[in-house]
Amino acid sequence: MYILYGGDFTRATLVQWVLEEGKIEYELRKIDIQTGEHRSADFLAINPAGLVPVLITPDGDALYEVAALMLYLADQHQLTDLAPPSTDRDWGLFLSTVFYIAADIQSEMKRFHFPHRFSLRREDNAGIQDLAKSLVLSRLNVMNTRLAKRGPYVLGTRFSLADFYLIFWVAYLDREGVCAQLPSIARLYDLVRSRPTALPYLEETERTSDAYAEMMRKSPGGVIA
Ligand SMILES: N[C@@H](CCC(=O)N[C@@H](CS)C(=O)NCC(=O)O)C(=O)O
């Protein structure tokens, strides 16, 4: 059986969704990043990077990086409704998009959520967060253009985990503002939301996102050190 180390306010939700979609047996072990449990000796022994999610495979290997975990599970369990196999014509576009989200969108979301880690002076935090937001928006605009050309999903008429992955990060930004500016992203947001299996995870992400935004308002010096 798989073990997923995840918890509230984390992207482990994405892996949990894939596990549930694939009806794959797993145990969820919650790591509380608000109290710093991800930096405990016990957790660092599992992932020296001190980050979640971590997936322990039935063979006992510890795997990291949310995008890799989703792709790995889809491949190992032939979840072709979520990810085209490498022999599929859509594989290249699928892979390009997943890497784009992981490298160029997700990384800026880190700066958006932890601006204090990128600033030397507390008074710069808000500006750094604004800059991160504008960079994410410009990258979402790229996705909007691609979706307008060949949508409504990342792979045209076919849903894949890349759609949920993208919308997950929109839910963590200012989703109403993003959807008002980027119509093809807004359409994709509604399509993902209309999927009964995705809805509870997206709703949970929306609640978490609102709660985190509130915590940031109350702690402009940084929510998690
Ligand atoms: N590149 C990693 C980043 C993982 C990551 O940053 N996870 C966050 C939770 S969503 C975390 O553990 N944050 C704790 C911290 O940054 O101190 C991935 O995509 O899986």
The ligand as a MOL file (V3000), in Angstrom:
LIG
                    3D

  0  0  0     0  0            999 V3000
M  V30 BEGIN CTAB
M  V30 COUNTS 20 19 0 0 0
M  V30 BEGIN ATOM
M  V30 1 N 8.9250 21.2550 -5.6090 0
M  V30 2 C 8.1810 20.6310 -4.5630 0
M  V30 3 C 7.8160 21.6980 -3.5620 0
M  V30 4 C 7.0400 21.1240 -2.3750 0
M  V30 5 C 6.5910 22.2110 -1.4220 0
M  V30 6 O 7.0660 23.3540 -1.4590 0
M  V30 7 N 5.6190 21.8630 -0.5810 0
M  V30 8 C 5.1170 22.8150 0.3860 0
M  V30 9 C 3.6620 22.5150 0.7060 0
M  V30 10 S 2.6340 22.7940 -0.6930 0
M  V30 11 C 5.8880 22.6810 1.6680 0
M  V30 12 O 6.2570 21.5890 2.0640 0
M  V30 13 N 6.1240 23.8300 2.3000 0
M  V30 14 C 6.8160 23.9300 3.5340 0
M  V30 15 C 7.8590 24.9860 3.4750 0
M  V30 16 O 8.1200 25.5360 2.3920 0
M  V30 17 O 8.4310 25.2580 4.5290 0
M  V30 18 C 6.9380 19.9680 -5.1680 0
M  V30 19 O 6.4190 20.5060 -6.1410 0
M  V30 20 O 6.4660 18.9260 -4.6560 0
M  V30 END ATOM
M  V30 BEGIN BOND
M  V30 1 1 1 2
M  V30 2 1 2 3
M  V30 3 1 2 18
M  V30 4 1 3 4
M  V30 5 1 4 5
M  V30 6 2 5 6
M  V30 7 1 5 7
M  V30 8 1 7 8
M  V30 9 1 8 9
M  V30 10 1 8 11
M  V30 11 1 9 10
M  V30 12 2 11 12
M  V30 13 1 11 13
M  V30 14 1 13 14
M  V30 15 1 14 15
M  V30 16 2 15 16
M  V30 17 1 15 17
M  V30 18 2 18 19
M  V30 19 1 18 20
M  V30 END BOND
M  V30 END CTAB
M  END
